[in-house]
Amino acid sequence: MTGPRGAEGMTLIEMLLAFTIGVLLVAVLLPMLAQGREQFRRLTCMGNLHELSRVFTLYSQESGGAFPPIAPNHQWGASSAEHPERQIRNNYILDVRGLYPGYITSLDIFVCHTARRSQDIPLSWWFRDVTFHPDHLEPAVANDPRNAAYVDTQPAVRADWECLTSQFYTYVPFAVTAETEALLMWDELDRRMALGEEGFASGALTVERDGLGEQRFSRLNADAALRDGVDPSRIPVLYDSISDNGRVRFNHHTPMGGNVLYLDGSTRFVRYDPDSAQIPYTRDLVEWTRSNVYNNEPLNNVPPWCANRTPGAPFEPRYRYYPEDSRYAGLYF
């Protein structure tokens, strides 16, 4: 005896069986698709690190083995007066002026296109000056007929080293291999940031330890690491950032962790393990690098002409802060 047949000649049991098989297939395939997307995310961001590894190798060969210093976290603008609100803070990325445009042709190499970020801006705008973009052009400048020819020749977005931030990658400017060393280094960097210092990490970093004397951190240098007998494959140089406006946000959730570039040029994905001491993704370091431990401030005071400026900060054109810059010769503002 057979069950009633459906419109297409299938029995009820056959229809239920087909439905069950479909549900099972979806249950099996969805995790596989999610895993494939996550692997694509990791490989995309790791590709940038592979390219930067080659850049660092070329740079170090011409710099006695030294790697670039950390960004100066300086006060932007041409004014000599003190303006704390103009001082970029807690920006842990390299000083790209020694690399761009000599060694790299675009700041896009510092953008992980598949990273999870809360700022919703076009990928092509990251680390760009948008002073002359139609959406930001000041009406007084745009409507002045004397500026017509000048404005027509300006790119809508322009790469600017002062806009480069650690929103995708974090740079480790000194040679550390252990969690205790890394925590001490980040603590000193945070302390000096909170004091408003700038350019303090262009050379070696000396830290006073209570009752334990001094500890000296050397600038990243592949040759020095080998001379000192330190395994360069254990020294992190650049890794996927885990902080997004002060909140912990891993780029990769399955599994949780990130891509790391090491001093020997190798790159690998490192899982976050709260019980592990393998830097940089340890429990204490993840919390430590979320924001400045002295004032709980994340990255801030990114210049107002940058597309990736501090969230909530109003746009202001760059020529207001660098009026004597030769690139604005012929502009009336």
FENUR-V500383 format. One record per run of one state. SS is the DSSP state (h for helix, s for strand, l for the rest). FROM is the first residue (numbers start at 0). LEN is the number of residues. If there is no record, write none. Layout:
ss:SS from:FROM len:LEN
ss:SS from:FROM len:LEN
This chain:
ss:l from:0 len:4
ss:s from:4 len:1
ss:l from:5 len:5
ss:s from:10 len:1
ss:h from:11 len:50
ss:l from:61 len:4
ss:s from:65 len:1
ss:l from:66 len:3
ss:s from:69 len:1
ss:l from:70 len:4
ss:s from:74 len:1
ss:l from:75 len:8
ss:h from:83 len:3
ss:s from:86 len:1
ss:l from:87 len:1
ss:s from:88 len:1
ss:l from:89 len:4
ss:s from:93 len:1
ss:l from:94 len:1
ss:h from:95 len:3
ss:l from:98 len:1
ss:s from:99 len:1
ss:l from:100 len:3
ss:s from:103 len:1
ss:l from:104 len:2
ss:h from:106 len:4
ss:l from:110 len:12
ss:h from:122 len:3
ss:l from:125 len:2
ss:s from:127 len:2
ss:l from:129 len:9
ss:h from:138 len:4
ss:l from:142 len:2
ss:h from:144 len:8
ss:l from:152 len:5
ss:s from:157 len:2
ss:l from:159 len:1
ss:h from:160 len:3
ss:l from:163 len:5
ss:s from:168 len:3
ss:l from:171 len:2
ss:s from:173 len:1
ss:l from:174 len:4
ss:h from:178 len:16
ss:l from:194 len:10
ss:s from:204 len:5
ss:l from:209 len:3
ss:s from:212 len:5
ss:l from:217 len:1
ss:s from:218 len:1
ss:l from:219 len:1
ss:s from:220 len:1
ss:h from:221 len:6
ss:l from:227 len:4
ss:h from:231 len:3
ss:l from:234 len:1
ss:s from:235 len:5
ss:l from:240 len:2
ss:s from:242 len:2
ss:l from:244 len:2
ss:s from:246 len:2
ss:l from:248 len:3
ss:s from:251 len:2
ss:l from:253 len:2
ss:s from:255 len:7
ss:l from:262 len:4
ss:s from:266 len:5
ss:l from:271 len:11
ss:h from:282 len:6
ss:l from:288 len:11
ss:s from:299 len:1
ss:l from:300 len:5
ss:s from:305 len:1
ss:l from:306 len:11
ss:h from:317 len:3
ss:l from:320 len:5
ss:h from:325 len:3
ss:l from:328 len:5
